[in-house]
């Protein structure tokens, strides 16, 4: 155990003692069990309703001294041990009787708060089989405060770093000479110190700096804090310095790595001679065709001019009529244009036998005389007799017609 | 003057206290099953059936005559006479003209084929009561639902019955009537 730890332990012990003496500052707001000794009798009636189980049993016992009018010179310890009565016995205890005039606070009771036996002694005297949580150390009156009983569920004393921080702002007080250090608290401190030593021992064995900085330890005093700030400041080794700047991004590997083109292969392709056509791989197997055998096929595409000359022009071409002159407006036509007189005139009668070229010439020459039917003019061929409207307009007429049959 | 439409509102009155049924303020009616009436008609002789049917037709013609006059159109007669026939529950009436021949059709008669003579008698009575015309009505054709009733004179009705009895079809009989072959 290093000297520094010893100093810490001593500071803690001093702080514990101060806490015990200064505890009423926290409990003052919840003062529900006034003590007839330290407090004037006036607050007693207000505290009678519902004190905590332990505190409820304590006041009546203290308020029952037979010699209330004449306070004894010194309070004996046995009456103060009574608060350790079991919780089951608490209801049977009579409520505190308010008799303020007969009770006078002894002025000399302040010292006994410090001279009282430690909380560990009280359970021993009671010899209670209850667990430690129930058999909490007996509450002792403390001087100059509205003393409040400590709840039984609270552990005896736990010292945290926050408490140390509060204490560090105050100057350390010297422990009373005759006060005994509570063994329980000391034991807890020993455990803490042991754990710290183990960590340091491991670090020393490894000889390597820790991966991360340790938690900042609160110094015991301002001076120690100043010294510690300079000496025990730790700098994480693995933490990159902020002035390192941007780091070089390494290419991704594994599945996240994108497919990188093969630059060398691409460069080889570019350096080669340019191809003038498809490659053998692109063409595949090429089959050479044999030369054609046999006579050559010649196609004559010449146009026979005789057929054009002998062909008869189509009748549609003969019926062509020139469109009205473009000088007229749209929708008008030239009245002077004849009704195809040339077509009827130009129709050559001699061309008809040409059309009937399939007929034998002998039959054509010896055929019967044909007499064409004269053309009929427009006339009414059919006379339609429309159905006469119903003669029976009424049902009676219809009935009479049917009855007349 | 327009022909009033047939309005059957409140035509049928049921008096449950008295247990009576009245049709358009007429005499009390009896609601009978159609098959029971058909059996009754079947058991009666011809003259009884014809008299029974004409009484029914006379009552219907009376109500038609209250709304229609001699100037009523065939459509109006079909509407009102058909309405009265429907209120009695004898089916749906219609009119047909085959040339000059008047044919009345009844569709959906509950008496079916056994009630054709009843329907013929009802039409004769209605025409007699409504329009003052004596006629002879002959059932000339029938199928499952519809029956055609020829409306002619009494003499022509007898001839048509003879034709139909000789095997002449009803269409040929109508054609013969229209050609005047039936004239005595």
Interface residues (C-beta under 8 A of the other chain):
Chain A: X390 X392 X393 X394 X395 X396 X398 X399 X400 X401 X402 X403 X404 X405
Chain B: X70 X71 X72 X73 X74 X76 X77 X97 X100 X101 X102 X127 X131 X133 X135 X151 X152 X153 X156 X177 X178 X180 X182 X183
